């Protein structure tokens, strides 16, 4: 039986990123759809990886204590302040 902690410790970043993509899209890179069981298992691996190997502070990510980061509305506003998507110029008359 494989020890999940060893798998997480030895997992390359590229594999983690593929797993994240599979969970988000519901299918593997080759287009094969994940079953509900595969998606749930893959999501658990992603969450374990995030908790053990990443320093997550973003909204709805898993922190090092295994808890979901839930930022308040004001914290989210601070995070995105200054990152405007578009600017509009007033029309000169």
PyMOL Python script that loads the backbone (N, CA, C, O; Angstrom):
from pymol import cmd

cmd.read_pdbstr("""\
ATOM      1  N   UNK A   1       0.836  -1.183   0.000  1.00  0.00           N
ATOM      2  CA  UNK A   1       0.000   0.000   0.000  1.00  0.00           C
ATOM      3  C   UNK A   1       0.883   1.249   0.000  1.00  0.00           C
ATOM      4  O   UNK A   1       1.878   1.312   0.722  1.00  0.00           O
ATOM      5  N   UNK A   2       0.519   2.225  -0.800  1.00  0.00           N
ATOM      6  CA  UNK A   2       1.290   3.448  -0.926  1.00  0.00           C
ATOM      7  C   UNK A   2       0.943   4.417   0.199  1.00  0.00           C
ATOM      8  O   UNK A   2      -0.229   4.614   0.522  1.00  0.00           O
ATOM      9  N   UNK A   3       1.960   5.013   0.784  1.00  0.00           N
ATOM     10  CA  UNK A   3       1.759   6.008   1.826  1.00  0.00           C
ATOM     11  C   UNK A   3       1.513   7.360   1.153  1.00  0.00           C
ATOM     12  O   UNK A   3       2.375   7.865   0.435  1.00  0.00           O
ATOM     13  N   UNK A   4       0.339   7.941   1.387  1.00  0.00           N
ATOM     14  CA  UNK A   4      -0.029   9.199   0.747  1.00  0.00           C
ATOM     15  C   UNK A   4       0.927  10.321   1.111  1.00  0.00           C
ATOM     16  O   UNK A   4       1.177  11.205   0.291  1.00  0.00           O
ATOM     17  N   UNK A   5       1.465  10.306   2.319  1.00  0.00           N
ATOM     18  CA  UNK A   5       2.421  11.349   2.721  1.00  0.00           C
ATOM     19  C   UNK A   5       3.676  11.296   1.868  1.00  0.00           C
ATOM     20  O   UNK A   5       4.221  12.335   1.494  1.00  0.00           O
ATOM     21  N   UNK A   6       4.139  10.089   1.556  1.00  0.00           N
ATOM     22  CA  UNK A   6       5.320   9.941   0.705  1.00  0.00           C
ATOM     23  C   UNK A   6       5.011  10.415  -0.713  1.00  0.00           C
ATOM     24  O   UNK A   6       5.841  11.057  -1.357  1.00  0.00           O
ATOM     25  N   UNK A   7       3.816  10.093  -1.188  1.00  0.00           N
ATOM     26  CA  UNK A   7       3.401  10.532  -2.532  1.00  0.00           C
ATOM     27  C   UNK A   7       3.405  12.056  -2.610  1.00  0.00           C
ATOM     28  O   UNK A   7       3.927  12.629  -3.566  1.00  0.00           O
ATOM     29  N   UNK A   8       2.827  12.708  -1.611  1.00  0.00           N
ATOM     30  CA  UNK A   8       2.775  14.175  -1.583  1.00  0.00           C
ATOM     31  C   UNK A   8       4.181  14.764  -1.507  1.00  0.00           C
ATOM     32  O   UNK A   8       4.498  15.709  -2.229  1.00  0.00           O
ATOM     33  N   UNK A   9       5.024  14.211  -0.637  1.00  0.00           N
ATOM     34  CA  UNK A   9       6.387  14.716  -0.476  1.00  0.00           C
ATOM     35  C   UNK A   9       7.203  14.624  -1.758  1.00  0.00           C
ATOM     36  O   UNK A   9       8.042  15.486  -2.022  1.00  0.00           O
ATOM     37  N   UNK A  10       6.967  13.595  -2.551  1.00  0.00           N
ATOM     38  CA  UNK A  10       7.763  13.368  -3.759  1.00  0.00           C
ATOM     39  C   UNK A  10       7.093  13.878  -5.035  1.00  0.00           C
ATOM     40  O   UNK A  10       7.674  13.774  -6.115  1.00  0.00           O
ATOM     41  N   UNK A  11       5.878  14.428  -4.928  1.00  0.00           N
ATOM     42  CA  UNK A  11       5.131  14.854  -6.108  1.00  0.00           C
ATOM     43  C   UNK A  11       5.743  16.108  -6.736  1.00  0.00           C
ATOM     44  O   UNK A  11       5.897  17.127  -6.063  1.00  0.00           O
ATOM     45  N   UNK A  12       6.092  16.035  -8.025  1.00  0.00           N
ATOM     46  CA  UNK A  12       6.599  17.232  -8.716  1.00  0.00           C
ATOM     47  C   UNK A  12       5.480  18.273  -8.894  1.00  0.00           C
ATOM     48  O   UNK A  12       4.302  17.922  -8.954  1.00  0.00           O
ATOM     49  N   UNK A  13       5.853  19.519  -8.974  1.00  0.00           N
ATOM     50  CA  UNK A  13       4.896  20.609  -9.157  1.00  0.00           C
ATOM     51  C   UNK A  13       4.040  20.401 -10.402  1.00  0.00           C
ATOM     52  O   UNK A  13       2.847  20.704 -10.396  1.00  0.00           O
ATOM     53  N   UNK A  14       4.649  19.884 -11.471  1.00  0.00           N
ATOM     54  CA  UNK A  14       3.917  19.672 -12.727  1.00  0.00           C
ATOM     55  C   UNK A  14       2.756  18.696 -12.534  1.00  0.00           C
ATOM     56  O   UNK A  14       1.685  18.885 -13.110  1.00  0.00           O
ATOM     57  N   UNK A  15       2.964  17.668 -11.737  1.00  0.00           N
ATOM     58  CA  UNK A  15       1.904  16.684 -11.474  1.00  0.00           C
ATOM     59  C   UNK A  15       0.790  17.349 -10.670  1.00  0.00           C
ATOM     60  O   UNK A  15      -0.390  17.160 -10.967  1.00  0.00           O
ATOM     61  N   UNK A  16       1.159  18.121  -9.662  1.00  0.00           N
ATOM     62  CA  UNK A  16       0.168  18.851  -8.869  1.00  0.00           C
ATOM     63  C   UNK A  16      -0.676  19.745  -9.776  1.00  0.00           C
ATOM     64  O   UNK A  16      -1.901  19.759  -9.661  1.00  0.00           O
ATOM     65  N   UNK A  17      -0.040  20.483 -10.669  1.00  0.00           N
ATOM     66  CA  UNK A  17      -0.763  21.394 -11.565  1.00  0.00           C
ATOM     67  C   UNK A  17      -1.716  20.630 -12.478  1.00  0.00           C
ATOM     68  O   UNK A  17      -2.807  21.118 -12.771  1.00  0.00           O
ATOM     69  N   UNK A  18      -1.327  19.449 -12.929  1.00  0.00           N
ATOM     70  CA  UNK A  18      -2.212  18.619 -13.758  1.00  0.00           C
ATOM     71  C   UNK A  18      -3.410  18.129 -12.953  1.00  0.00           C
ATOM     72  O   UNK A  18      -4.530  18.072 -13.460  1.00  0.00           O
ATOM     73  N   UNK A  19      -3.163  17.778 -11.701  1.00  0.00           N
ATOM     74  CA  UNK A  19      -4.261  17.332 -10.840  1.00  0.00           C
ATOM     75  C   UNK A  19      -5.240  18.475 -10.579  1.00  0.00           C
ATOM     76  O   UNK A  19      -6.453  18.266 -10.594  1.00  0.00           O
ATOM     77  N   UNK A  20      -4.725  19.675 -10.342  1.00  0.00           N
ATOM     78  CA  UNK A  20      -5.585  20.841 -10.138  1.00  0.00           C
ATOM     79  C   UNK A  20      -6.452  21.063 -11.377  1.00  0.00           C
ATOM     80  O   UNK A  20      -7.657  21.289 -11.266  1.00  0.00           O
ATOM     81  N   UNK A  21      -5.841  20.999 -12.537  1.00  0.00           N
ATOM     82  CA  UNK A  21      -6.573  21.181 -13.786  1.00  0.00           C
ATOM     83  C   UNK A  21      -7.657  20.118 -13.954  1.00  0.00           C
ATOM     84  O   UNK A  21      -8.770  20.426 -14.382  1.00  0.00           O
ATOM     85  N   UNK A  22      -7.336  18.880 -13.622  1.00  0.00           N
ATOM     86  CA  UNK A  22      -8.306  17.788 -13.744  1.00  0.00           C
ATOM     87  C   UNK A  22      -9.501  18.017 -12.823  1.00  0.00           C
ATOM     88  O   UNK A  22     -10.644  17.788 -13.218  1.00  0.00           O
ATOM     89  N   UNK A  23      -9.241  18.465 -11.604  1.00  0.00           N
ATOM     90  CA  UNK A  23     -10.335  18.731 -10.660  1.00  0.00           C
ATOM     91  C   UNK A  23     -11.195  19.890 -11.172  1.00  0.00           C
ATOM     92  O   UNK A  23     -12.424  19.821 -11.133  1.00  0.00           O
ATOM     93  N   UNK A  24     -10.545  20.954 -11.651  1.00  0.00           N
ATOM     94  CA  UNK A  24     -11.280  22.129 -12.113  1.00  0.00           C
ATOM     95  C   UNK A  24     -12.123  21.833 -13.345  1.00  0.00           C
ATOM     96  O   UNK A  24     -13.265  22.281 -13.443  1.00  0.00           O
ATOM     97  N   UNK A  25     -11.557  21.073 -14.295  1.00  0.00           N
ATOM     98  CA  UNK A  25     -12.240  20.807 -15.561  1.00  0.00           C
ATOM     99  C   UNK A  25     -13.105  19.548 -15.536  1.00  0.00           C
ATOM    100  O   UNK A  25     -14.024  19.401 -16.342  1.00  0.00           O
ATOM    101  N   UNK A  26     -12.804  18.645 -14.606  1.00  0.00           N
ATOM    102  CA  UNK A  26     -13.555  17.395 -14.532  1.00  0.00           C
ATOM    103  C   UNK A  26     -13.092  16.368 -15.548  1.00  0.00           C
ATOM    104  O   UNK A  26     -13.783  15.383 -15.806  1.00  0.00           O
ATOM    105  N   UNK A  27     -11.915  16.601 -16.126  1.00  0.00           N
ATOM    106  CA  UNK A  27     -11.366  15.646 -17.092  1.00  0.00           C
ATOM    107  C   UNK A  27      -9.851  15.749 -17.118  1.00  0.00           C
ATOM    108  O   UNK A  27      -9.272  16.767 -16.737  1.00  0.00           O
ATOM    109  N   UNK A  28      -9.220  14.673 -17.576  1.00  0.00           N
ATOM    110  CA  UNK A  28      -7.765  14.636 -17.704  1.00  0.00           C
ATOM    111  C   UNK A  28      -7.338  15.380 -18.946  1.00  0.00           C
ATOM    112  O   UNK A  28      -8.181  15.754 -19.762  1.00  0.00           O
ATOM    113  N   UNK A  29      -6.048  15.603 -19.108  1.00  0.00           N
ATOM    114  CA  UNK A  29      -5.519  16.341 -20.266  1.00  0.00           C
ATOM    115  C   UNK A  29      -5.930  15.720 -21.598  1.00  0.00           C
ATOM    116  O   UNK A  29      -6.117  16.430 -22.586  1.00  0.00           O
ATOM    117  N   UNK A  30      -6.073  14.380 -21.625  1.00  0.00           N
ATOM    118  CA  UNK A  30      -6.431  13.705 -22.876  1.00  0.00           C
ATOM    119  C   UNK A  30      -7.929  13.739 -23.162  1.00  0.00           C
ATOM    120  O   UNK A  30      -8.386  13.189 -24.164  1.00  0.00           O
ATOM    121  N   UNK A  31      -8.701  14.390 -22.272  1.00  0.00           N
ATOM    122  CA  UNK A  31     -10.135  14.527 -22.474  1.00  0.00           C
ATOM    123  C   UNK A  31     -10.976  13.483 -21.755  1.00  0.00           C
ATOM    124  O   UNK A  31     -12.204  13.571 -21.766  1.00  0.00           O
ATOM    125  N   UNK A  32     -10.342  12.497 -21.131  1.00  0.00           N
ATOM    126  CA  UNK A  32     -11.076  11.470 -20.405  1.00  0.00           C
ATOM    127  C   UNK A  32     -11.740  12.091 -19.176  1.00  0.00           C
ATOM    128  O   UNK A  32     -11.085  12.735 -18.357  1.00  0.00           O
ATOM    129  N   UNK A  33     -13.045  11.883 -19.066  1.00  0.00           N
ATOM    130  CA  UNK A  33     -13.811  12.455 -17.953  1.00  0.00           C
ATOM    131  C   UNK A  33     -13.511  11.696 -16.664  1.00  0.00           C
ATOM    132  O   UNK A  33     -13.434  10.467 -16.664  1.00  0.00           O
ATOM    133  N   UNK A  34     -13.342  12.431 -15.569  1.00  0.00           N
ATOM    134  CA  UNK A  34     -13.134  11.825 -14.257  1.00  0.00           C
ATOM    135  C   UNK A  34     -14.474  11.348 -13.708  1.00  0.00           C
ATOM    136  O   UNK A  34     -15.486  12.037 -13.829  1.00  0.00           O
ATOM    137  N   UNK A  35     -14.469  10.176 -13.110  1.00  0.00           N
ATOM    138  CA  UNK A  35     -15.666   9.723 -12.409  1.00  0.00           C
ATOM    139  C   UNK A  35     -15.789  10.559 -11.137  1.00  0.00           C
ATOM    140  O   UNK A  35     -14.841  11.240 -10.748  1.00  0.00           O
ATOM    141  N   UNK A  36     -16.949  10.509 -10.491  1.00  0.00           N
ATOM    142  CA  UNK A  36     -17.130  11.264  -9.249  1.00  0.00           C
ATOM    143  C   UNK A  36     -16.111  10.817  -8.195  1.00  0.00           C
ATOM    144  O   UNK A  36     -15.584  11.636  -7.443  1.00  0.00           O
ATOM    145  N   UNK A  37     -15.841   9.513  -8.152  1.00  0.00           N
ATOM    146  CA  UNK A  37     -14.872   8.980  -7.186  1.00  0.00           C
ATOM    147  C   UNK A  37     -13.463   9.484  -7.494  1.00  0.00           C
ATOM    148  O   UNK A  37     -12.729   9.869  -6.584  1.00  0.00           O
ATOM    149  N   UNK A  38     -13.080   9.484  -8.787  1.00  0.00           N
ATOM    150  CA  UNK A  38     -11.758   9.983  -9.172  1.00  0.00           C
ATOM    151  C   UNK A  38     -11.623  11.467  -8.847  1.00  0.00           C
ATOM    152  O   UNK A  38     -10.584  11.916  -8.362  1.00  0.00           O
ATOM    153  N   UNK A  39     -12.676  12.216  -9.119  1.00  0.00           N
ATOM    154  CA  UNK A  39     -12.624  13.654  -8.870  1.00  0.00           C
ATOM    155  C   UNK A  39     -12.475  13.937  -7.376  1.00  0.00           C
ATOM    156  O   UNK A  39     -11.696  14.804  -6.980  1.00  0.00           O
ATOM    157  N   UNK A  40     -13.221  13.207  -6.551  1.00  0.00           N
ATOM    158  CA  UNK A  40     -13.135  13.395  -5.097  1.00  0.00           C
ATOM    159  C   UNK A  40     -11.744  13.024  -4.585  1.00  0.00           C
ATOM    160  O   UNK A  40     -11.173  13.740  -3.763  1.00  0.00           O
ATOM    161  N   UNK A  41     -11.201  11.908  -5.067  1.00  0.00           N
ATOM    162  CA  UNK A  41      -9.868  11.477  -4.629  1.00  0.00           C
ATOM    163  C   UNK A  41      -8.798  12.463  -5.083  1.00  0.00           C
ATOM    164  O   UNK A  41      -7.889  12.796  -4.323  1.00  0.00           O
ATOM    165  N   UNK A  42      -8.910  12.921  -6.312  1.00  0.00           N
ATOM    166  CA  UNK A  42      -7.946  13.870  -6.856  1.00  0.00           C
ATOM    167  C   UNK A  42      -8.009  15.183  -6.087  1.00  0.00           C
ATOM    168  O   UNK A  42      -6.976  15.791  -5.807  1.00  0.00           O
ATOM    169  N   UNK A  43      -9.210  15.619  -5.747  1.00  0.00           N
ATOM    170  CA  UNK A  43      -9.362  16.850  -4.981  1.00  0.00           C
ATOM    171  C   UNK A  43      -8.722  16.716  -3.601  1.00  0.00           C
ATOM    172  O   UNK A  43      -8.116  17.667  -3.108  1.00  0.00           O
ATOM    173  N   UNK A  44      -8.848  15.566  -2.985  1.00  0.00           N
ATOM    174  CA  UNK A  44      -8.217  15.350  -1.683  1.00  0.00           C
ATOM    175  C   UNK A  44      -6.703  15.416  -1.783  1.00  0.00           C
ATOM    176  O   UNK A  44      -6.049  15.981  -0.906  1.00  0.00           O
ATOM    177  N   UNK A  45      -6.135  14.845  -2.844  1.00  0.00           N
ATOM    178  CA  UNK A  45      -4.684  14.897  -3.047  1.00  0.00           C
ATOM    179  C   UNK A  45      -4.239  16.346  -3.247  1.00  0.00           C
ATOM    180  O   UNK A  45      -3.222  16.768  -2.696  1.00  0.00           O
ATOM    181  N   UNK A  46      -4.998  17.102  -4.032  1.00  0.00           N
ATOM    182  CA  UNK A  46      -4.682  18.517  -4.272  1.00  0.00           C
ATOM    183  C   UNK A  46      -4.697  19.286  -2.952  1.00  0.00           C
ATOM    184  O   UNK A  46      -3.798  20.084  -2.688  1.00  0.00           O
ATOM    185  N   UNK A  47      -5.698  19.053  -2.137  1.00  0.00           N
ATOM    186  CA  UNK A  47      -5.805  19.752  -0.854  1.00  0.00           C
ATOM    187  C   UNK A  47      -4.662  19.373   0.090  1.00  0.00           C
ATOM    188  O   UNK A  47      -4.132  20.230   0.797  1.00  0.00           O
ATOM    189  N   UNK A  48      -4.284  18.106   0.102  1.00  0.00           N
ATOM    190  CA  UNK A  48      -3.151  17.672   0.931  1.00  0.00           C
ATOM    191  C   UNK A  48      -1.859  18.335   0.465  1.00  0.00           C
ATOM    192  O   UNK A  48      -1.060  18.798   1.278  1.00  0.00           O
ATOM    193  N   UNK A  49      -1.664  18.375  -0.841  1.00  0.00           N
ATOM    194  CA  UNK A  49      -0.470  19.005  -1.410  1.00  0.00           C
ATOM    195  C   UNK A  49      -0.429  20.479  -1.003  1.00  0.00           C
ATOM    196  O   UNK A  49       0.606  20.975  -0.558  1.00  0.00           O
ATOM    197  N   UNK A  50      -1.556  21.175  -1.157  1.00  0.00           N
ATOM    198  CA  UNK A  50      -1.613  22.590  -0.804  1.00  0.00           C
ATOM    199  C   UNK A  50      -1.284  22.800   0.671  1.00  0.00           C
ATOM    200  O   UNK A  50      -0.541  23.714   1.029  1.00  0.00           O
ATOM    201  N   UNK A  51      -1.838  21.954   1.509  1.00  0.00           N
ATOM    202  CA  UNK A  51      -1.628  22.106   2.949  1.00  0.00           C
ATOM    203  C   UNK A  51      -0.185  21.818   3.353  1.00  0.00           C
ATOM    204  O   UNK A  51       0.348  22.463   4.257  1.00  0.00           O
ATOM    205  N   UNK A  52       0.442  20.861   2.693  1.00  0.00           N
ATOM    206  CA  UNK A  52       1.781  20.444   3.110  1.00  0.00           C
ATOM    207  C   UNK A  52       2.904  21.179   2.410  1.00  0.00           C
ATOM    208  O   UNK A  52       3.960  21.386   3.008  1.00  0.00           O
ATOM    209  N   UNK A  53       2.712  21.582   1.161  1.00  0.00           N
ATOM    210  CA  UNK A  53       3.842  22.102   0.389  1.00  0.00           C
ATOM    211  C   UNK A  53       3.731  23.563  -0.027  1.00  0.00           C
ATOM    212  O   UNK A  53       4.733  24.162  -0.416  1.00  0.00           O
ATOM    213  N   UNK A  54       2.547  24.147   0.045  1.00  0.00           N
ATOM    214  CA  UNK A  54       2.377  25.524  -0.416  1.00  0.00           C
ATOM    215  C   UNK A  54       2.023  26.434   0.750  1.00  0.00           C
ATOM    216  O   UNK A  54       1.387  26.012   1.715  1.00  0.00           O
ATOM    217  N   UNK A  55       2.439  27.671   0.647  1.00  0.00           N
ATOM    218  CA  UNK A  55       2.026  28.684   1.606  1.00  0.00           C
ATOM    219  C   UNK A  55       0.887  29.434   0.938  1.00  0.00           C
ATOM    220  O   UNK A  55       1.102  30.349   0.142  1.00  0.00           O
ATOM    221  N   UNK A  56      -0.320  29.029   1.276  1.00  0.00           N
ATOM    222  CA  UNK A  56      -1.495  29.579   0.616  1.00  0.00           C
ATOM    223  C   UNK A  56      -2.141  30.659   1.466  1.00  0.00           C
ATOM    224  O   UNK A  56      -2.413  30.452   2.648  1.00  0.00           O
ATOM    225  N   UNK A  57      -2.382  31.798   0.864  1.00  0.00           N
ATOM    226  CA  UNK A  57      -3.118  32.856   1.542  1.00  0.00           C
ATOM    227  C   UNK A  57      -4.276  33.339   0.682  1.00  0.00           C
ATOM    228  O   UNK A  57      -5.013  34.237   1.087  1.00  0.00           O
ATOM    229  N   UNK A  58      -4.443  32.761  -0.487  1.00  0.00           N
ATOM    230  CA  UNK A  58      -5.504  33.182  -1.393  1.00  0.00           C
ATOM    231  C   UNK A  58      -6.850  32.639  -0.931  1.00  0.00           C
ATOM    232  O   UNK A  58      -6.922  31.651  -0.199  1.00  0.00           O
ATOM    233  N   UNK A  59      -7.909  33.301  -1.370  1.00  0.00           N
ATOM    234  CA  UNK A  59      -9.276  32.936  -1.020  1.00  0.00           C
ATOM    235  C   UNK A  59      -9.591  31.516  -1.480  1.00  0.00           C
ATOM    236  O   UNK A  59      -9.298  31.151  -2.619  1.00  0.00           O
ATOM    237  N   UNK A  60     -10.181  30.727  -0.608  1.00  0.00           N
ATOM    238  CA  UNK A  60     -10.602  29.346  -0.853  1.00  0.00           C
ATOM    239  C   UNK A  60      -9.464  28.420  -1.256  1.00  0.00           C
ATOM    240  O   UNK A  60      -9.635  27.550  -2.111  1.00  0.00           O
ATOM    241  N   UNK A  61      -8.303  28.608  -0.640  1.00  0.00           N
ATOM    242  CA  UNK A  61      -7.208  27.650  -0.769  1.00  0.00           C
ATOM    243  C   UNK A  61      -6.993  27.025   0.603  1.00  0.00           C
ATOM    244  O   UNK A  61      -7.517  27.511   1.605  1.00  0.00           O
ATOM    245  N   UNK A  62      -6.229  25.958   0.639  1.00  0.00           N
ATOM    246  CA  UNK A  62      -5.989  25.246   1.891  1.00  0.00           C
ATOM    247  C   UNK A  62      -4.688  25.747   2.498  1.00  0.00           C
ATOM    248  O   UNK A  62      -3.650  25.757   1.837  1.00  0.00           O
ATOM    249  N   UNK A  63      -4.746  26.162   3.760  1.00  0.00           N
ATOM    250  CA  UNK A  63      -3.536  26.657   4.417  1.00  0.00           C
ATOM    251  C   UNK A  63      -2.758  25.508   5.055  1.00  0.00           C
ATOM    252  O   UNK A  63      -3.186  24.355   4.999  1.00  0.00           O
ATOM    253  N   UNK A  64      -1.627  25.825   5.655  1.00  0.00           N
ATOM    254  CA  UNK A  64      -0.747  24.800   6.214  1.00  0.00           C
ATOM    255  C   UNK A  64      -1.363  24.056   7.396  1.00  0.00           C
ATOM    256  O   UNK A  64      -0.858  23.006   7.794  1.00  0.00           O
ATOM    257  N   UNK A  65      -2.431  24.577   7.953  1.00  0.00           N
ATOM    258  CA  UNK A  65      -3.122  23.910   9.051  1.00  0.00           C
ATOM    259  C   UNK A  65      -4.271  23.040   8.558  1.00  0.00           C
ATOM    260  O   UNK A  65      -5.012  22.466   9.356  1.00  0.00           O
ATOM    261  N   UNK A  66      -4.416  22.946   7.222  1.00  0.00           N
ATOM    262  CA  UNK A  66      -5.470  22.127   6.639  1.00  0.00           C
ATOM    263  C   UNK A  66      -6.830  22.789   6.609  1.00  0.00           C
ATOM    264  O   UNK A  66      -7.837  22.132   6.345  1.00  0.00           O
ATOM    265  N   UNK A  67      -6.871  24.089   6.878  1.00  0.00           N
ATOM    266  CA  UNK A  67      -8.131  24.830   6.894  1.00  0.00           C
ATOM    267  C   UNK A  67      -8.280  25.625   5.597  1.00  0.00           C
ATOM    268  O   UNK A  67      -7.290  25.993   4.965  1.00  0.00           O
ATOM    269  N   UNK A  68      -9.523  25.884   5.212  1.00  0.00           N
ATOM    270  CA  UNK A  68      -9.797  26.685   4.020  1.00  0.00           C
ATOM    271  C   UNK A  68      -9.629  28.149   4.375  1.00  0.00           C
ATOM    272  O   UNK A  68     -10.179  28.620   5.371  1.00  0.00           O
ATOM    273  N   UNK A  69      -8.862  28.874   3.555  1.00  0.00           N
ATOM    274  CA  UNK A  69      -8.719  30.317   3.725  1.00  0.00           C
ATOM    275  C   UNK A  69      -9.985  30.980   3.183  1.00  0.00           C
ATOM    276  O   UNK A  69     -10.278  30.888   1.991  1.00  0.00           O
ATOM    277  N   UNK A  70     -10.711  31.629   4.038  1.00  0.00           N
ATOM    278  CA  UNK A  70     -11.894  32.376   3.614  1.00  0.00           C
ATOM    279  C   UNK A  70     -11.653  33.833   3.949  1.00  0.00           C
ATOM    280  O   UNK A  70     -11.710  34.234   5.112  1.00  0.00           O
ATOM    281  N   UNK A  71     -11.388  34.612   2.931  1.00  0.00           N
ATOM    282  CA  UNK A  71     -11.099  36.029   3.137  1.00  0.00           C
ATOM    283  C   UNK A  71     -12.394  36.818   3.202  1.00  0.00           C
ATOM    284  O   UNK A  71     -13.366  36.495   2.519  1.00  0.00           O
ATOM    285  N   UNK A  72     -12.400  37.845   4.021  1.00  0.00           N
ATOM    286  CA  UNK A  72     -13.563  38.715   4.116  1.00  0.00           C
ATOM    287  C   UNK A  72     -13.628  39.601   2.873  1.00  0.00           C
ATOM    288  O   UNK A  72     -12.670  39.687   2.105  1.00  0.00           O
ATOM    289  N   UNK A  73     -14.748  40.242   2.695  1.00  0.00           N
ATOM    290  CA  UNK A  73     -14.924  41.136   1.547  1.00  0.00           C
ATOM    291  C   UNK A  73     -13.871  42.250   1.569  1.00  0.00           C
ATOM    292  O   UNK A  73     -13.322  42.602   0.526  1.00  0.00           O
ATOM    293  N   UNK A  74     -13.591  42.802   2.747  1.00  0.00           N
ATOM    294  CA  UNK A  74     -12.601  43.884   2.832  1.00  0.00           C
ATOM    295  C   UNK A  74     -11.196  43.368   2.521  1.00  0.00           C
ATOM    296  O   UNK A  74     -10.403  44.076   1.901  1.00  0.00           O
ATOM    297  N   UNK A  75     -10.882  42.139   2.946  1.00  0.00           N
ATOM    298  CA  UNK A  75      -9.571  41.561   2.629  1.00  0.00           C
ATOM    299  C   UNK A  75      -9.428  41.326   1.130  1.00  0.00           C
ATOM    300  O   UNK A  75      -8.363  41.555   0.557  1.00  0.00           O
ATOM    301  N   UNK A  76     -10.506  40.869   0.498  1.00  0.00           N
ATOM    302  CA  UNK A  76     -10.464  40.672  -0.953  1.00  0.00           C
ATOM    303  C   UNK A  76     -10.295  41.997  -1.683  1.00  0.00           C
ATOM    304  O   UNK A  76      -9.555  42.078  -2.663  1.00  0.00           O
ATOM    305  N   UNK A  77     -10.981  43.040  -1.208  1.00  0.00           N
ATOM    306  CA  UNK A  77     -10.845  44.362  -1.837  1.00  0.00           C
ATOM    307  C   UNK A  77      -9.404  44.862  -1.736  1.00  0.00           C
ATOM    308  O   UNK A  77      -8.857  45.400  -2.699  1.00  0.00           O
ATOM    309  N   UNK A  78      -8.788  44.678  -0.549  1.00  0.00           N
ATOM    310  CA  UNK A  78      -7.389  45.082  -0.365  1.00  0.00           C
ATOM    311  C   UNK A  78      -6.473  44.327  -1.318  1.00  0.00           C
ATOM    312  O   UNK A  78      -5.542  44.897  -1.887  1.00  0.00           O
ATOM    313  N   UNK A  79      -6.750  43.041  -1.484  1.00  0.00           N
ATOM    314  CA  UNK A  79      -5.912  42.198  -2.329  1.00  0.00           C
ATOM    315  C   UNK A  79      -5.947  42.655  -3.785  1.00  0.00           C
ATOM    316  O   UNK A  79      -4.943  42.573  -4.492  1.00  0.00           O
ATOM    317  N   UNK A  80      -7.113  43.138  -4.231  1.00  0.00           N
ATOM    318  CA  UNK A  80      -7.253  43.512  -5.632  1.00  0.00           C
ATOM    319  C   UNK A  80      -7.152  45.003  -5.881  1.00  0.00           C
ATOM    320  O   UNK A  80      -7.252  45.445  -7.025  1.00  0.00           O
ATOM    321  N   UNK A  81      -6.955  45.787  -4.829  1.00  0.00           N
ATOM    322  CA  UNK A  81      -6.828  47.228  -4.989  1.00  0.00           C
ATOM    323  C   UNK A  81      -5.622  47.546  -5.858  1.00  0.00           C
ATOM    324  O   UNK A  81      -4.535  47.009  -5.644  1.00  0.00           O
ATOM    325  N   UNK A  82      -5.813  48.413  -6.833  1.00  0.00           N
ATOM    326  CA  UNK A  82      -4.715  48.811  -7.700  1.00  0.00           C
ATOM    327  C   UNK A  82      -4.542  47.915  -8.914  1.00  0.00           C
ATOM    328  O   UNK A  82      -3.767  48.235  -9.815  1.00  0.00           O
ATOM    329  N   UNK A  83      -5.250  46.806  -8.949  1.00  0.00           N
ATOM    330  CA  UNK A  83      -5.167  45.917 -10.104  1.00  0.00           C
ATOM    331  C   UNK A  83      -6.381  46.130 -10.999  1.00  0.00           C
ATOM    332  O   UNK A  83      -7.249  45.263 -11.100  1.00  0.00           O
ATOM    333  N   UNK A  84      -6.433  47.278 -11.641  1.00  0.00           N
ATOM    334  CA  UNK A  84      -7.595  47.571 -12.473  1.00  0.00           C
ATOM    335  C   UNK A  84      -7.535  46.770 -13.767  1.00  0.00           C
ATOM    336  O   UNK A  84      -6.462  46.508 -14.310  1.00  0.00           O
ATOM    337  N   UNK A  85      -8.695  46.397 -14.236  1.00  0.00           N
ATOM    338  CA  UNK A  85      -8.800  45.624 -15.469  1.00  0.00           C
ATOM    339  C   UNK A  85      -8.787  46.562 -16.670  1.00  0.00           C
ATOM    340  O   UNK A  85      -8.156  46.282 -17.690  1.00  0.00           O
ATOM    341  N   UNK A  86      -9.498  47.681 -16.529  1.00  0.00           N
ATOM    342  CA  UNK A  86      -9.572  48.648 -17.623  1.00  0.00           C
ATOM    343  C   UNK A  86      -9.774  50.035 -17.031  1.00  0.00           C
ATOM    344  O   UNK A  86     -10.296  50.196 -15.928  1.00  0.00           O
ATOM    345  N   UNK A  87      -9.352  51.009 -17.782  1.00  0.00           N
ATOM    346  CA  UNK A  87      -9.555  52.386 -17.374  1.00  0.00           C
ATOM    347  C   UNK A  87     -10.279  53.113 -18.491  1.00  0.00           C
ATOM    348  O   UNK A  87     -10.003  52.901 -19.672  1.00  0.00           O
ATOM    349  N   UNK A  88     -11.195  53.959 -18.107  1.00  0.00           N
ATOM    350  CA  UNK A  88     -11.949  54.724 -19.084  1.00  0.00           C
ATOM    351  C   UNK A  88     -11.530  56.182 -19.021  1.00  0.00           C
ATOM    352  O   UNK A  88     -11.362  56.750 -17.942  1.00  0.00           O
ATOM    353  N   UNK A  89     -11.364  56.778 -20.193  1.00  0.00           N
ATOM    354  CA  UNK A  89     -11.009  58.186 -20.258  1.00  0.00           C
ATOM    355  C   UNK A  89     -12.269  58.989 -20.535  1.00  0.00           C
ATOM    356  O   UNK A  89     -13.155  58.573 -21.282  1.00  0.00           O
ATOM    357  N   UNK A  90     -12.312  60.141 -19.911  1.00  0.00           N
ATOM    358  CA  UNK A  90     -13.463  61.019 -20.177  1.00  0.00           C
ATOM    359  C   UNK A  90     -13.292  61.629 -21.553  1.00  0.00           C
ATOM    360  O   UNK A  90     -12.188  61.958 -21.988  1.00  0.00           O
ATOM    361  N   UNK A  91     -14.414  61.765 -22.213  1.00  0.00           N
ATOM    362  CA  UNK A  91     -14.417  62.334 -23.551  1.00  0.00           C
ATOM    363  C   UNK A  91     -14.225  63.848 -23.472  1.00  0.00           C
ATOM    364  O   UNK A  91     -14.943  64.535 -22.745  1.00  0.00           O
ATOM    365  N   UNK A  92     -13.266  64.354 -24.217  1.00  0.00           N
ATOM    366  CA  UNK A  92     -13.033  65.803 -24.211  1.00  0.00           C
ATOM    367  C   UNK A  92     -14.008  66.467 -25.151  1.00  0.00           C
ATOM    368  O   UNK A  92     -14.291  65.958 -26.235  1.00  0.00           O
ATOM    369  N   UNK A  93     -14.529  67.625 -24.722  1.00  0.00           N
ATOM    370  CA  UNK A  93     -15.486  68.365 -25.550  1.00  0.00           C
ATOM    371  C   UNK A  93     -14.838  69.431 -26.345  1.00  0.00           C
ATOM    372  O   UNK A  93     -15.512  70.141 -27.091  1.00  0.00           O
TER     373      UNK A  93
END
""", "prot")
cmd.dss("prot")
cmd.show_as("cartoon", "prot")
cmd.util.cbc("prot")
cmd.orient("prot")
